[in-house]
Amino acid sequence: MTNSNVVTLTLNPAIDQSVAVPGFAAGTVNRVLWEQSDPGGKGVNVASFLADLGHAATGKVTVSGLLGRDNAGEFEQLFKSKGIADEFVRIPGKTRVNVKIIDETTQAITDLNFPGCAA
């Protein structure tokens, strides 16, 4: 592992996909106004925050844990762009995806959290 001051561990990371659906209604057709996809998980979020504060510029932030091979690209892109050292162990399958449906009209959020990889 790299020589880091901070190492975060994320055993069940997720790709957080947010979609804005004004007037969201279950059981009907809904139109998405905008969408955003972000790699996340508690340790990933902490490492990203530290990188934003400048800690990764000195090579002192490392992430580790278990990451599904099938959709690791979004995480790898984030780590590279922020200068975070990537020590995740790749495992077969996909890292889980969580979907947040945001109704900006009512300020309600509906979460759909998928299960993680079976390691």
C-alpha positions, 0 to 999 in steps of 0.5 A: 500500500502507498505511504499515506496519511489517510487510508479509507476503507469502503466494503460496500461502495455504491454508484449513487444515481440521482434523477430529478422527476418533478411530480413523481408518481409511482405506477405512472410514466414519469419524465426525468428532468436531469440526472447525475451519477456519482461514485460513493460510499462512506470511505470514498466520500471521505477521501473525495472530501479530503482531496477537495481540501488539498490533501491528495495533492501530496499523495496522502489519501488512499482508498481501499475496500472491495470494488466490482470489476464490471463498473469500476470505471467511474470510481477509477476516473474519480480517483485519478481526477482527484489524485487519490491512490486506488488500492481497491481489491477488484472482485467479480460482478458490479458494485451496487447502484443506488437510485435517488428519485428527487421530486423538486416540486414536493421536496420528496426523495425516494431511495432505491438501494440495490444489494452489494456484490457477493464477495 
